[in-house]
Amino acid sequence: MTTAGAAAPHRTPAGLTLGGVESENHPWKIRLVDHPKRYESAYFRAAKKTAHKILAETSDDDLPYGLRPSGTQHWEMHHGGSLWVKGESGWRMYRARVGIEWSMQFCAEPSRVDRLRRDAAELVDAFPRTLPALGALGYEEAADLLRTPVTDADGVERWTDCLFNSCVPMSHGNHQGVLPQVPGEHHYPWPVKSADFVRYEDFELWVTLPDGTHGAVAPVDRRGSGDGHVRLVHVPEESEAAAAFVAAQEQGKMAVLPPNSSVALQAFARQIEPERRTATGPLVTSSRRTRAPRRASGRPR
């Protein structure tokens, strides 16, 4: 035990390899360490195996997030609160109140995790086909998971890696990607990232800002209104636009870019004629376009 005024002993957490130290003039220091090797629990292996069986039974149109991986790609299972149920028309996945990332289990309070369990149990009870179907797939622990209160760290670990938390199926890009390729849920705020799965295909949510950083925008009016202004909904902290974005939020306003800005032209590029210099004007669908638009350098596909 360290006494008052005594220096605390330097200890290296088990499994961590020390690296360099980053610091600046402001008194802070961050020690860089290697990740300890992450293992897959038996709970997670069983959950993933079951999720893959569910996905094999699910049509492409009913997949929760994006297309089925092809070629060398594969499903990545995101610990995002995956509430799988089976209804009359087949398997469906709902999102829990919150998902527990693997590393977040170590700060998770059992009674709060138990609330997630109770939520899941109530949802599954509303879909009586679920438990028999999971049993047929070999996931016989489902009923016990839903009925056993979470009271300690072991229970938190079990819930964290179970089918009802750890198996939101995503492509690598949608899971862990970064711009300018594909924005992943781990790196971009979910209220913005989620629009990728509901937006019109011809609207570019993710854009390159004038300073070369990448952000996200949304229209300010409904489709076909002819209004080419766009609202900034996400910018990285290092962006020159960050100060204006924060100021707008603090004042309860929107940070809006004009329709003749490069950002607005990117966002509406597939809804306007290629030669137009403003995003304001009538909607032009892809079937009426005279030629394909040029993509701005660094923009995500």
Secondary structure, 3 states (H helix, E strand, C coil): CCCCCCCCCCCCCCCCCEEEEEECCCCCEEEEECCCCCCCCHHHHHHHHHHHHHHHHCCHHHCCCCCCCCCCCCCEEECCCEEEEEECCEEEEEECCCCCCHHHHHHCCHHHHHHHHHHHHHHHHCCCCHHHHHHHCCCCCHHHHHHCCCCCHHHHHHHHCCHHHHCEEECHHHHHCCCCCCCCCCCCCHHHHHHHHCCCCCCCCEEECCCCCEEEEEECCCCCCCCCCEEEEECCCCCCCHHHHHHHHHCCCCCEECCCCHHHHHHCHHHCCCCCCCCCCCCCCHHHCCCCCCCCCCCCC
